[in-house]
Amino acid sequence: GVRVTVVPSTDSDPDFTDDFCGFLQRCVANVDAAELLLLIAKSPERSWEPAELRAQLAPVTSMTDADVQRCLDALQQCAVVRRDAHKRVCYNLSAPYDAHVATLARLYVARPVTLFRIIYALRDFKITTFADAFKLWR
């Protein structure tokens, strides 16, 4: 008989929902921002000086202090992180994005190449869905 191979549609990739892609587009401008967010979220009880964050990421990133501030500003605008009176940064546990941050952490380990491509596609092309992003690099 005829064998038919069904290729799963990327339009319904359960990891990259439109809601999650929207979160990435609004809050996570680049891979450095993702790494920064994951570092902060890993220790939600801790507050960080921006310089401490940059030092923690130093082996894997070439972020400047200005880059760190830009990422933190975007994360604060999304209410994923907050700053205290001393300008220290901590994860905002009441964030409406806890599930997205958990998904980000999982995909960072499980599907980093796809995650990084999507982050950059969302930033560069102002696309709205994972399906649109996939069309760009198919």
FIFIKOL-86449 format. One record per residue: residue in three letters; x, z, y of N, C-alpha, C in turn. Coordinates in pm, 1 decimal, padded with zeros to 6 digits. Each point is the difference from the previous one (the first is absolute). Layout:
BEGIN
> ALA | X | Z | Y | X | Z | Y | X | Z | Y;
...
***
This chain:
BEGIN
> GLY | 00081.8 | 00000.0 | -00119.3 | -00081.8 | 00000.0 | 00119.3 | 00085.6 | 00000.0 | 00125.0;
> VAL | -00070.1 | -00004.6 | 00108.7 | 00064.8 | 00001.2 | 00130.6 | 00021.8 | 00144.1 | 00043.7;
> ARG | 00121.9 | 00028.2 | 00039.0 | 00029.4 | 00135.1 | 00049.5 | -00003.0 | -00000.1 | 00151.9;
> VAL | -00077.1 | 00089.5 | 00054.4 | -00011.5 | 00008.8 | 00145.1 | 00068.1 | 00128.3 | 00045.9;
> THR | 00090.7 | -00013.5 | 00092.8 | 00064.9 | 00116.7 | 00056.5 | -00067.6 | 00031.9 | 00132.4;
> VAL | -00049.9 | 00119.8 | 00009.8 | -00064.2 | 00040.8 | 00124.3 | 00104.2 | 00071.1 | 00085.8;
> VAL | 00022.0 | -00052.1 | 00118.3 | 00091.8 | 00062.7 | 00093.4 | -00081.7 | 00091.1 | 00090.1;
> PRO | 00034.0 | 00128.0 | 00003.2 | -00078.3 | 00089.9 | 00085.0 | 00010.2 | -00042.1 | 00146.8;
> SER | -00108.3 | 00008.4 | 00067.7 | -00004.2 | -00037.9 | 00140.7 | 00065.3 | 00108.3 | 00084.2;
> THR | 00086.6 | -00041.4 | 00090.2 | 00061.5 | 00097.4 | 00088.7 | -00097.8 | 00046.4 | 00106.7;
> ASP | -00110.6 | -00073.1 | 00014.0 | -00099.0 | 00040.2 | 00100.3 | -00054.1 | 00138.8 | -00030.3;
> SER | 00006.6 | 00039.6 | -00126.4 | -00056.9 | 00129.1 | -00036.2 | 00107.8 | 00092.7 | -00055.4;
> ASP | 00121.2 | -00012.0 | 00051.1 | 00107.4 | 00089.3 | -00042.3 | -00042.5 | 00142.6 | 00034.5;
> PRO | -00016.4 | 00085.1 | -00102.1 | -00052.3 | 00133.9 | 00027.5 | 00093.9 | 00085.3 | 00085.0;
> ASP | 00128.4 | -00033.1 | 00002.7 | 00094.2 | 00077.6 | 00080.6 | -00010.9 | -00033.8 | 00148.2;
> PHE | -00029.0 | -00125.3 | 00029.3 | 00002.4 | -00046.1 | 00139.3 | -00140.7 | -00032.9 | 00047.7;
> THR | -00079.7 | 00103.7 | 00014.1 | -00134.7 | -00018.8 | 00053.1 | 00009.1 | -00039.8 | 00146.9;
> ASP | -00105.5 | -00058.8 | 00050.0 | -00001.2 | -00034.8 | 00142.7 | 00015.4 | 00125.4 | 00085.5;
> ASP | -00057.2 | 00110.3 | -00047.1 | 00009.4 | 00126.2 | 00072.6 | 00146.0 | 00046.6 | 00008.0;
> PHE | 00070.5 | -00007.2 | -00112.8 | 00141.1 | 00039.6 | -00003.5 | 00084.4 | -00094.2 | 00085.8;
> CYS | -00026.1 | -00130.7 | -00009.4 | 00074.4 | -00095.7 | 00082.9 | -00024.1 | 00026.8 | 00148.1;
> GLY | -00122.1 | 00038.2 | 00034.9 | -00030.2 | 00034.4 | 00138.7 | 00080.7 | 00120.6 | 00045.6;
> PHE | 00010.3 | 00098.4 | -00088.1 | 00082.5 | 00119.0 | 00029.8 | 00145.3 | -00040.8 | 00024.4;
> LEU | 00054.1 | -00084.2 | -00089.2 | 00138.2 | -00045.4 | 00017.9 | 00016.4 | -00072.3 | 00132.9;
> GLN | -00095.3 | -00087.5 | 00030.8 | 00011.3 | -00079.3 | 00122.4 | -00005.0 | 00088.9 | 00124.4;
> ARG | -00085.6 | 00101.8 | -00001.6 | -00015.0 | 00088.2 | 00116.4 | 00115.1 | 00099.0 | 00013.5;
> CYS | 00048.0 | 00052.3 | -00112.7 | 00086.0 | 00119.0 | 00005.0 | 00142.9 | -00020.9 | -00048.8;
> VAL | 00023.7 | -00097.7 | -00085.2 | 00131.1 | -00014.4 | -00064.8 | 00058.3 | -00135.9 | 00038.3;
> ALA | 00074.5 | -00002.4 | 00108.9 | 00046.5 | -00126.5 | 00058.1 | 00106.1 | -00070.1 | -00084.9;
> ASN | 00075.2 | 00078.4 | -00077.1 | 00109.4 | -00058.6 | -00078.2 | 00038.2 | 00095.5 | -00113.4;
> VAL | 00096.8 | -00041.8 | -00079.2 | 00041.4 | 00081.4 | -00114.5 | 00060.6 | 00132.3 | 00046.2;
> ASP | 00073.4 | -00002.6 | 00111.6 | 00055.4 | 00125.3 | 00053.2 | -00111.3 | 00099.4 | 00031.0;
> ALA | -00108.6 | -00049.4 | 00059.9 | -00113.1 | 00088.2 | 00032.4 | -00061.1 | 00057.1 | -00127.4;
> ALA | -00007.1 | -00081.7 | -00104.5 | -00053.0 | 00047.7 | -00128.8 | 00088.9 | 00111.5 | -00054.3;
> GLU | 00132.2 | -00020.0 | 00005.0 | 00092.6 | 00101.1 | -00051.8 | -00007.7 | 00128.5 | 00082.3;
> LEU | -00014.7 | -00014.5 | 00129.1 | -00013.7 | 00114.8 | 00089.2 | -00126.7 | 00078.7 | -00033.7;
> LEU | -00109.7 | -00071.0 | -00012.7 | -00127.7 | 00064.5 | -00033.2 | 00008.2 | 00070.9 | -00134.8;
> LEU | 00057.9 | -00064.3 | -00099.5 | 00008.3 | 00061.1 | -00133.5 | 00088.3 | 00124.6 | 00002.1;
> LEU | 00107.1 | -00003.5 | 00078.2 | 00086.7 | 00116.9 | 00012.7 | -00077.2 | 00117.4 | 00061.4;
> ILE | -00074.4 | -00026.6 | 00106.7 | -00077.1 | 00105.4 | 00066.5 | -00110.4 | 00052.4 | -00092.2;
> ALA | -00069.2 | -00090.6 | -00068.4 | -00113.3 | 00038.6 | -00084.6 | 00044.2 | 00077.7 | -00124.0;
> LYS | 00124.8 | -00024.0 | -00042.6 | 00050.8 | 00067.8 | -00120.8 | 00008.6 | 00151.2 | 00020.2;
> SER | 00021.9 | 00042.8 | 00123.8 | 00008.4 | 00142.8 | 00031.7 | -00098.9 | 00032.3 | 00112.3;
> PRO | -00130.4 | 00001.5 | -00032.6 | -00100.4 | 00013.0 | 00105.9 | 00007.3 | 00132.1 | 00075.9;
> GLU | 00063.6 | 00100.4 | -00059.6 | 00007.5 | 00130.7 | 00066.7 | 00116.5 | 00004.7 | 00099.6;
> ARG | 00085.3 | -00100.5 | -00001.0 | 00121.0 | 00001.1 | 00081.8 | -00021.2 | -00077.1 | 00130.8;
> SER | 00064.3 | 00048.4 | 00106.8 | 00002.8 | -00078.4 | 00123.8 | 00143.4 | -00045.5 | 00023.5;
> TRP | 00013.5 | -00120.0 | 00055.0 | 00128.5 | -00067.0 | 00008.7 | 00035.9 | -00033.0 | 00144.8;
> GLU | 00127.9 | 00011.3 | 00029.9 | 00054.4 | -00061.2 | 00121.1 | 00016.5 | -00148.9 | -00032.4;
> PRO | -00028.8 | -00089.5 | 00094.3 | 00021.8 | -00142.4 | -00029.2 | 00141.4 | -00030.6 | -00049.1;
> ALA | 00099.5 | 00068.4 | 00055.0 | 00138.8 | -00023.5 | -00044.0 | 00020.5 | 00040.2 | -00146.3;
> GLU | -00070.8 | 00105.7 | -00043.2 | 00009.6 | 00041.9 | -00141.4 | -00056.0 | -00108.7 | -00091.3;
> LEU | -00110.8 | -00059.3 | 00041.6 | -00060.1 | -00106.9 | -00079.5 | 00096.2 | -00117.0 | -00013.1;
> ARG | 00058.4 | -00038.8 | 00112.3 | 00093.2 | -00112.6 | -00003.3 | 00119.2 | 00032.6 | -00089.6;
> ALA | 00050.7 | 00122.7 | 00006.6 | 00112.8 | 00040.4 | -00084.0 | -00037.4 | -00005.3 | -00148.7;
> GLN | -00122.7 | 00041.6 | -00032.1 | -00046.0 | -00003.8 | -00139.7 | -00005.7 | -00142.9 | -00052.6;
> LEU | -00037.5 | -00093.4 | 00086.6 | -00013.3 | -00139.6 | -00041.6 | 00128.3 | -00079.8 | 00016.2;
> ALA | 00101.5 | 00061.6 | 00060.3 | 00122.0 | -00071.9 | 00037.1 | 00064.1 | -00083.1 | -00111.1;
> PRO | 00004.6 | 00048.3 | -00124.8 | 00068.1 | -00083.2 | -00100.4 | -00071.0 | -00133.3 | -00025.6;
> VAL | -00130.5 | -00005.4 | 00024.0 | -00075.5 | -00121.1 | -00036.0 | -00053.5 | -00077.2 | 00119.2;
> THR | 00024.5 | 00047.5 | 00120.4 | -00056.2 | -00068.0 | 00116.5 | 00099.6 | -00002.7 | 00114.3;
> SER | -00017.8 | -00095.6 | 00086.1 | 00084.8 | -00006.3 | 00120.2 | -00085.5 | 00025.8 | 00123.9;
> MET | -00103.5 | 00083.0 | -00016.5 | -00089.0 | 00030.5 | 00111.2 | 00074.4 | 00072.7 | 00110.9;
> THR | -00031.8 | -00035.2 | 00123.0 | 00052.5 | 00072.4 | 00115.6 | -00099.8 | 00111.0 | 00036.0;
> ASP | 00040.5 | 00087.0 | 00090.6 | -00092.3 | 00103.4 | 00047.4 | -00124.7 | -00063.8 | 00061.5;
> ALA | 00019.7 | -00110.9 | 00071.9 | -00113.5 | -00069.5 | 00062.3 | -00095.1 | -00056.0 | -00107.1;
> ASP | 00057.2 | -00053.9 | -00108.9 | -00083.4 | -00051.3 | -00110.4 | -00084.1 | 00112.9 | -00059.4;
> VAL | 00064.5 | 00114.4 | -00022.0 | -00069.7 | 00115.7 | -00056.3 | -00114.1 | 00040.1 | 00092.6;
> GLN | 00027.1 | 00006.7 | 00129.4 | -00104.3 | 00038.6 | 00095.9 | -00116.8 | -00098.4 | -00002.5;
> ARG | 00030.2 | -00129.5 | -00005.0 | -00106.5 | -00101.8 | -00004.3 | -00087.9 | 00018.3 | -00123.4;
> CYS | 00064.0 | 00019.8 | -00115.2 | -00076.2 | 00020.7 | -00124.6 | -00084.4 | 00126.6 | 00009.4;
> LEU | 00059.6 | 00106.9 | 00051.4 | -00072.7 | 00127.0 | 00011.8 | -00117.2 | -00012.5 | 00097.0;
> ASP | 00019.6 | -00074.0 | 00109.1 | -00109.2 | -00020.7 | 00095.7 | -00117.5 | -00070.8 | -00067.7;
> ALA | 00030.8 | -00104.4 | -00077.2 | -00106.1 | -00074.3 | -00069.2 | -00070.6 | 00089.1 | -00102.0;
> LEU | 00076.6 | 00079.7 | -00074.1 | -00059.3 | 00089.5 | -00099.7 | -00084.6 | 00107.5 | 00067.6;
> GLN | 00044.5 | 00045.9 | 00117.3 | -00077.6 | 00100.8 | 00072.4 | -00129.5 | -00061.0 | 00054.2;
> GLN | 00006.3 | -00122.8 | 00048.8 | -00121.0 | -00067.0 | 00048.3 | -00102.9 | -00015.4 | -00110.7;
> CYS | 00048.0 | -00016.9 | -00122.3 | -00090.7 | -00011.2 | -00115.3 | -00042.8 | 00137.1 | -00052.0;
> ALA | 00054.3 | 00105.6 | 00057.9 | -00029.7 | 00138.0 | -00041.1 | 00051.2 | 00032.0 | -00140.2;
> VAL | 00103.4 | -00070.9 | -00043.2 | 00060.4 | 00029.2 | -00130.8 | 00102.8 | 00111.5 | 00014.9;
> VAL | 00065.7 | 00003.5 | 00115.6 | 00091.5 | 00109.9 | 00031.2 | -00043.4 | 00059.4 | 00133.2;
> ARG | 00048.1 | 00120.9 | 00025.0 | -00025.8 | 00062.1 | 00129.9 | 00127.8 | 00065.4 | 00048.1;
> ARG | 00007.2 | 00020.1 | 00130.6 | 00116.3 | 00067.3 | 00059.1 | -00044.2 | 00136.9 | 00049.9;
> ASP | 00089.2 | 00097.7 | -00016.9 | -00030.4 | 00133.7 | 00051.4 | 00052.7 | 00013.4 | 00142.9;
> ALA | -00010.7 | 00119.1 | 00054.1 | 00040.1 | 00023.8 | 00139.6 | 00149.0 | -00026.8 | 00022.7;
> HIS | 00078.6 | 00006.2 | -00107.0 | 00144.1 | -00021.2 | 00011.0 | 00039.6 | -00143.7 | -00034.2;
> LYS | -00099.2 | -00088.1 | -00008.9 | 00021.6 | -00143.1 | -00031.2 | 00046.3 | -00023.0 | -00143.6;
> ARG | -00014.6 | 00102.9 | -00083.4 | 00031.1 | -00018.4 | -00141.8 | -00118.2 | -00068.9 | -00066.2;
> VAL | 00027.2 | -00075.6 | -00104.8 | -00101.5 | -00082.7 | -00064.3 | -00034.7 | 00057.4 | -00136.7;
> CYS | -00126.9 | -00000.2 | -00033.2 | -00039.4 | 00037.8 | -00135.8 | -00116.9 | -00086.4 | -00045.5;
> TYR | -00019.3 | -00001.4 | -00130.3 | -00109.7 | -00076.5 | -00059.1 | -00131.3 | 00065.5 | 00039.0;
> ASN | -00096.9 | -00081.1 | 00034.0 | -00131.0 | 00050.5 | 00039.4 | -00087.9 | 00008.2 | -00124.0;
> LEU | -00004.3 | 00119.3 | -00060.1 | -00071.4 | 00015.4 | -00126.9 | -00147.1 | -00034.8 | 00008.6;
> SER | -00058.0 | 00007.3 | 00118.8 | -00140.7 | -00036.5 | 00011.3 | -00016.7 | -00149.6 | 00024.4;
> ALA | 00109.5 | -00073.3 | -00016.4 | -00005.4 | -00143.8 | 00026.8 | -00105.2 | -00066.1 | -00088.3;
> PRO | -00074.6 | -00094.1 | 00059.2 | -00097.3 | -00072.4 | -00081.7 | 00070.3 | -00096.2 | -00095.9;
> TYR | 00132.2 | -00006.8 | 00008.5 | 00075.8 | -00099.5 | -00075.3 | 00074.1 | 00056.2 | -00120.1;
> ASP | -00032.5 | 00121.5 | -00042.0 | 00073.8 | 00059.8 | -00112.5 | 00005.0 | -00091.4 | -00121.6;
> ALA | -00113.3 | -00062.3 | -00033.5 | -00004.0 | -00088.2 | -00118.0 | 00090.8 | -00120.6 | 00020.1;
> HIS | 00002.9 | -00055.0 | 00122.4 | 00087.2 | -00114.4 | 00027.4 | 00146.7 | 00039.0 | -00008.7;
> VAL | 00032.6 | 00119.2 | 00047.8 | 00138.7 | 00046.2 | -00007.3 | 00039.9 | 00019.1 | -00146.7;
> ALA | -00091.3 | 00052.3 | -00080.1 | 00027.0 | 00015.3 | -00144.0 | 00020.0 | -00137.0 | -00065.6;
> THR | -00082.6 | -00097.2 | 00037.8 | 00015.5 | -00136.4 | -00052.9 | 00134.0 | -00058.7 | 00043.8;
> LEU | 00034.7 | 00019.9 | 00125.5 | 00127.7 | -00049.0 | 00052.1 | 00116.0 | 00057.9 | -00081.1;
> ALA | -00004.9 | 00129.9 | -00025.9 | 00106.7 | 00065.8 | -00076.7 | 00010.6 | -00058.8 | -00140.5;
> ARG | -00114.2 | -00023.6 | -00062.3 | 00000.0 | -00054.7 | -00136.4 | 00053.6 | -00143.2 | -00001.6;
> LEU | -00045.1 | -00082.4 | 00094.1 | 00042.5 | -00139.9 | 00002.7 | 00146.3 | -00013.8 | 00040.9;
> TYR | 00048.9 | 00092.7 | 00080.5 | 00140.2 | -00002.7 | 00041.4 | 00090.5 | 00008.7 | -00122.4;
> VAL | -00045.1 | 00074.0 | -00100.3 | 00076.4 | 00014.9 | -00123.9 | -00035.8 | -00110.2 | -00100.1;
> ALA | -00129.7 | -00027.0 | -00014.7 | -00046.0 | -00088.5 | -00107.4 | 00008.0 | -00148.8 | 00034.4;
> ARG | -00026.6 | -00035.1 | 00125.7 | -00006.5 | -00142.0 | 00038.4 | 00065.7 | -00022.0 | 00136.6;
> PRO | 00125.9 | 00041.0 | 00014.8 | 00060.7 | -00004.3 | 00134.2 | 00008.7 | -00140.4 | 00060.3;
> VAL | 00031.9 | -00100.4 | -00080.9 | 00016.4 | -00134.6 | 00055.9 | -00132.3 | -00050.1 | 00057.3;
> THR | -00106.6 | 00016.6 | -00076.4 | -00131.4 | -00041.8 | 00047.9 | -00038.9 | 00079.4 | 00124.1;
> LEU | 00022.0 | 00131.1 | -00003.5 | -00033.2 | 00084.4 | 00114.0 | 00074.0 | -00046.1 | 00125.5;
> PHE | 00130.3 | -00023.5 | -00011.2 | 00078.6 | -00038.7 | 00117.3 | -00045.3 | -00135.9 | 00052.5;
> ARG | -00030.3 | -00093.5 | -00091.1 | -00047.3 | -00131.3 | 00043.9 | -00131.1 | 00012.5 | 00077.0;
> ILE | -00088.7 | 00083.4 | -00050.0 | -00129.5 | 00017.8 | 00065.8 | 00018.2 | 00064.1 | 00137.4;
> ILE | 00084.8 | 00102.9 | 00007.9 | 00022.9 | 00065.9 | 00129.3 | 00047.3 | -00102.5 | 00103.2;
> TYR | 00097.3 | -00083.2 | -00039.0 | 00052.6 | -00097.3 | 00096.3 | -00099.2 | -00112.0 | 00027.2;
> ALA | -00075.4 | -00042.5 | -00101.2 | -00100.9 | -00104.0 | 00021.9 | -00108.1 | 00049.5 | 00095.6;
> LEU | -00043.2 | 00124.0 | -00018.7 | -00102.1 | 00056.7 | 00088.0 | 00050.6 | 00008.6 | 00143.2;
> ARG | 00125.5 | 00034.6 | 00016.0 | 00056.2 | 00013.5 | 00134.0 | 00019.7 | -00136.2 | 00065.5;
> ASP | 00055.0 | -00094.4 | -00076.9 | 00041.1 | -00126.8 | 00059.0 | -00115.6 | -00095.4 | 00025.7;
> PHE | -00103.1 | 00007.8 | -00080.7 | -00104.5 | -00101.6 | 00007.7 | -00135.7 | 00053.3 | 00041.3;
> LYS | -00009.2 | 00130.6 | 00024.9 | -00127.4 | 00059.5 | 00041.1 | -00113.8 | -00042.0 | -00094.2;
> ILE | 00031.9 | 00000.9 | -00128.7 | -00102.2 | -00034.5 | -00097.5 | -00083.3 | 00122.5 | -00031.9;
> THR | -00112.2 | -00021.4 | -00064.6 | -00092.3 | 00110.9 | -00015.7 | -00017.4 | 00047.1 | -00143.4;
> THR | 00040.2 | -00078.7 | -00096.5 | -00021.7 | 00042.6 | -00138.8 | 00122.2 | -00030.8 | -00085.4;
> PHE | 00005.4 | 00065.7 | -00114.0 | 00106.4 | -00027.8 | -00096.1 | -00006.6 | -00145.7 | -00044.9;
> ALA | -00120.5 | -00051.2 | -00019.2 | -00015.6 | -00138.7 | -00044.4 | 00064.2 | -00095.1 | 00100.4;
> ASP | -00022.9 | 00025.4 | 00129.2 | 00061.5 | -00084.2 | 00103.4 | 00151.6 | 00009.1 | -00006.7;
> ALA | 00051.2 | 00120.5 | -00019.9 | 00145.2 | 00019.4 | -00007.1 | 00056.7 | -00076.5 | -00118.2;
> PHE | -00070.4 | 00005.0 | -00111.7 | 00050.6 | -00065.2 | -00119.7 | 00007.1 | -00151.1 | 00020.0;
> LYS | -00097.2 | -00057.8 | 00071.9 | 00000.2 | -00144.9 | 00024.9 | 00126.4 | -00041.8 | 00073.7;
> LEU | 00051.4 | 00090.6 | 00085.7 | 00115.6 | -00034.9 | 00081.0 | 00125.3 | -00019.6 | -00082.6;
> TRP | 00014.7 | 00075.4 | -00107.9 | 00124.0 | -00013.9 | -00076.3 | -00022.7 | -00039.0 | -00145.4;
> ARG | -00107.7 | -00072.5 | -00023.3 | -00025.0 | -00049.0 | -00134.3 | 00083.3 | -00125.2 | -00024.2;
***
